[in-house]
Amino acid sequence: MIQAAGMFCRGVKKMVIFLLYAILGVVVLCLAALVVLSPNKVKEVTDLNDAALDNSIAEKQFVEINGVKMGMIIKSKDVSNPVLLFLHGGPGMPEYFLTEDYPTGMENYFTVVWWDQRGAGLSYGNDIDCSTITTEQYIEDIIAATHYLAKRFGKDKIYLMAHSGGTYFGIQAVHKVPQLYEAYIGVAQIAYQVESERLAYDYMLGHYMKEGDRKTVKKLQDNDYLSEEYKKIRDDVMHRAGIGTTRDMKSVIKGVFLSSLKNREYSLVEKINLWRGKVLLSNHKHLQINEDLREKCTTFEVPIYFFSGAYDYTVNYKMSEEYLQLIDAPLKCFYLFENSAHSPFFEEPDKVALIFKSDIIKKQ
């Protein structure tokens, strides 16, 4: 019996060792695959024959902005086109990598600068001074980046386009220094995010009740929309309800996380840093998006355009529209995208292109 027990233990030990080697093998294979998928080469802007255009630009650049090295990817079919600085959402969620699955085509009529803000993505660093990560500093960084781009491309003014969390900082920058901008485009424009979160919570509770998803309903009922636990489930329940990044993106893991890993224009270290930056900035105490902009920024000296998806509850589209109604500007327009959730420029790029070319660029 003792001999049998010994044989059993040796068998278990061999099985454990085999499983450990198997897991190690899978990890090695995954890392090898990630390395292969990370050649760190920015894709050129090409013609129909895949030949690079003579006056185009496609580069990843690192620039010192207010004392910090920050990264940006610049794409343009023609560098003489107007410059558009894109502010990503989050805080801390760069979006350029999604253009591989959701091409925007904006580089055809703009010199588009996909800039990663302080501490995010290409602008993440181990030596980042967290005390400088504040709303005020983010606004100053936008202004400094604008000065750099205007000088580099020989422009008096540029366009500023912000998405989601980026709109909180972007619209304040335009309010502060309007002379730097041709126009401001807010996509999923924040007005007062605390109220928007409540509306999203109520919508999802009703949605999952209709779906008969008792498990998700209980999760929501057990975690108030202002709670820390709600923040942990928020992205998942929003995407499954079709009100997340895009209308058809039901999984944030597959749609965002895995997409970031497979994009071929980043190095492996940059992909890791993207998520390190996201963790750093998501709940940073001095970067809370909680002020009511309807009481702070309502008078502008530049044209203001808001784009919203009809299925967007990540940032409530009705609140964005109501905010625009309060704004006094030389020109203002609200565009509702009937087939979009949170990211119309990814979901309905042809309509976005038409609006830019016929309404926004033409009128400057």
N, C-alpha and C positions, 0 to 999 in steps of 0.2 A: 504493500500500500504506500509505504514511504517512497519507494522507487517510482511508483506511478505519479505521486504528487510532485516528485522532482522532475519527471519528464514533462508534466503539465506546466510547471513553472518555466522550464526551459523553452517550451513551446510558446508560452505567452511572451517571454522575453524576446524570442526571435520575431514574433508578430509585431511587438512594439517597435523593435529596431527597423523592421521592414516598413512599417507605417511612417516612422520618422524619416527614413530615406526617401520614401515616396513623396512625403510632404516637401522635403527639401528639394527634390527633383522638380516638383511642380513650381515651387518658388523660383528656382533657377530658370526654368523655362519661361515663366512669366516675366522675369527681369530681362531675359534675353529678348523676348518679344517686344518689351517696352523700349529697349535700346534700339532695336530695328525700326520701331515706329517713331523714333525721336531723332531724325537726321539733322534737325535744327537748321533747316534751310527754308527761307521764306519763298513761297511760290510766286513766280513772276506774273505780271499782268501781260497777257498774250493776245494775239489776234486769232482769227478762226483757224489758222494753220499752226497754232501753238508756238508762234515766233514772238519773242519779246518785242514790245513796241518801243520805238526809238525814244520817245519823250516820256516814257512811263517810269514809275518808281515802285519798288517793292523791297522794303528793307526793315530790318529790326535795328533799332538804335537805342543807345543809352545816353541820357543827357543829365547833367547836374541841374536840378531844379530846387531852388532854395536850400542848397547845401546837401541834397540827397540825390544819389544816382537813381534815376527812374527810367523805365523801359517803355518803348512804344513801337508799334508796327505801323508803317506808313505804306499805303497802297494808292496808286493813281494810274489811270490810263494816260493822263497828260498832266504833268506837274504845273502847267499854266492854269489848270482849273481852280475854282475857289477851294480854299482850305476849310475842312470841317474837322473840328476836334470832338471826338466821341468820349463821353464820360460813362463808364460802365456802372452797373448797379451794385447791389450788395447792402452795406459796404463790403468791399473786398472780393467782388466777384467779377473779374475780367470776362469778357464775352467774345473776344476775337476768335477763339478756338471753335466756336459754334458756326462760324461762317463756312466751315468745311461741309457741314450737313445742311446749313441754311444760308446759301450765298445771298448777299444783299445787293450786289451790283452797284453799290454806291461809289466804288472806285472808278466807274465809268463817267461820272459827272462831277466828282469831288476829288481832291487829294485828301483821303480819309486818314486820320491819325487815331489809331486805336491805342490810347494811352492808359497805362496801368497806374492808378493813383497810389500815393504814398502807402507803402506796406503791403500792396496787393500785387500778385503775379510777378511780372518782370521787375517790379519795383520793391519786391520783398528782399530783405537782407537780415542776416543774423545780428547785425550791429544797429538795427533800427532803434532809434530813441523813441520809445513808446509815449513819452511825455509830449512829443510833438504831434501826436495823432489826435487832432482836435478839429472841430468843424471850422474854426477860424483859419487853421493852417491849411485845410483842404481847399478853402476858398482862395487863399493866397497862392497855393500851388497852381490852381487853375489859371489864375491871372498870369503867373510867371510862365507857365507852359504856353499860354496864348501869345505873350510877348516873344518868346523864342520862335514859335512857328511863323508868326507874322514877319519877323525879321528874316528867317531862313528862306521863306518862299516869296519874299518881296511883296507882302500884302499890307494894306493899311488896316484892314479888318478881316476877321475870319468868322465862320459860322460855328456856333456851339450847339451840339446835340447831346442831350443827356437822357439816360434811361433809368427808370425806377429809382433806386437809392441815389444814383448820380444826379437826379433832378433836384434833390434837396440842396445840394451844394452848387450845382450849375446855375440855377435861377438866381441864387443869391450873388454869385459872381457877376452875372449880367446886370443885376440891380445895382451893384457897387461900381462897376466900370463899364457902362454901356458903350462908351466910345470905342471899345476894342472889338465890337461885334456887329456883323451884318444883320444877324437875326438869331433868335434862340428857338430851338426845337426841343420840347419836352415830351418824351415818349413814356407813357405811364407816369404822368406828372404827379408827384406827391403834393398834397395840400395840407392834410393833418393826418399822419399815418396812424395815430392811436385810434382815431374814429374809423379809419379805413379797415383796420384789423378787426374791429368789432363787427362791421358789416360783412366782412369775409367769413368770420366765425359763424354768424347767423345764417349766411347763405349755405355754408358747408353742412351745418347741422340739419337744415331743411333738405339739402341734397341727399345726404346719406340716410335720412329718415325715409325719403321717397324710394331710395334704392333698397331699403330693407337691410342695410348693413348695420346690424346692431352693435357689432364690435367697435366700429369706427364711431358710431353715435355715442357709445359709452365712453370712449377715449376723450371725445370732445366735451361731453358733459362733466367728466371728472377733472378736466383741465381748462380753467378759465383762459380766455384769450390773452390775458395779461400775465399769465403764469410762466415760469421757466419751463415747465413740462410741456406746455403748449408749443413753445418755440422748437422743441425737439421733434414734434410730430408735424409741425406746420407745413413744411415743404412736401412731405409725402401726401398728406390729405389734400392739399391744394392741387397737386399734379394729378392725383387719381380722380379728382373732381373736374379736371379739364380747365382749371383756372390758373394754372402755373405758367411756366416759361413760355410754352406754346400750347395751343388747344389740343394738339395730338400727342403731346409728350406726357405720358401717363406715369413715367418713372423718372425721378430726378437722378437716380443712380445710373440708369442706362442712358438717359438723355443728356445729362450734364457731366457727371463724374467720368463715365467711360468715354464720352466724347472728348473730354479734355486729355485723356491718356492716349487716345489714338491719333490726335492731331499731329501732323508731321513737321510742323513749323517751329516746334519747341524742342529744347533739349530735355533729357530726362530730369535733370536738376530743376529746370524751369517748371516742369509739370508738378514736381513735388512742392516747389515753392508756391505755386498757385494755391494749393490747398493749405499750406502752412499759413499763408497770408489770410486766407479765408477764415481760418480758426482764430487768428490774431485779431481780426477786425470785426468779426460778426457781433460780438458783444462787448466791444471796447467801451469803457465807461464814459470816455470823453467824445465819443462819436455816435451818440444816440440821435436818431432822427425823430425827435418828438415835439419840436416846436410847430405851432400852427402858422404856416406861411401865409395864410389868408389875412393874418393880422400883421404881417411883417413885410411882405413884398407884393405890392399891388400896382405900383406905378413904374412904368418902364419907358425908355426912350428908343427902344428898338422893336421891330416886329416880333410878336410872340406866337408860336404855333404849338398846339398840343395834339399829339397822336395817341389814341387809346383804342384798345381792343374791346369789342362788345362783350367778351367773356372774361374780361380782366377784373378779378377781385383781389389779386395780389396787391395792386394799387387800384382802388375803386374808381372806375371810369366816370361814374356820375359825379363824384367829388371833384375830379379833374376838370370836368366841363363846368361845374358850378364855380370853381376857382377862377377859371378863365373869364367868366362873366363879371367877376369883381375887378378884373385887371383893366387898367387904363394904359393903352399902348398905341403907337401910331397905326398899327395894324395887328389884328389878332384873329386867329382862325382855329377852330376845333375840328379834327377829323376823326370820325369813328370808323373803325375797321370791323366790318360785320363778321368776318371769318377768323378773327384773331383773339387771342387771350392777352398775355402780358407783353408780347414782343412783335408788333406789327411789321417791323423792318425785316424780321426773319420769316414771318408767316405770310405776308402779302407784299413782297418786295417790288413787284411790278406796279402796284398802286402807289407805293411810297415813291418810286422813281417818277411816276407821272406827276405827283403832287410837287415834288422838288423842282422838276423841270418846268412845269407849266405855271405853278403858283409862287413858289418861294424864291428860287434863283432869279426868275424872270422879273420879279417885282422889286429887286434891290437896285 
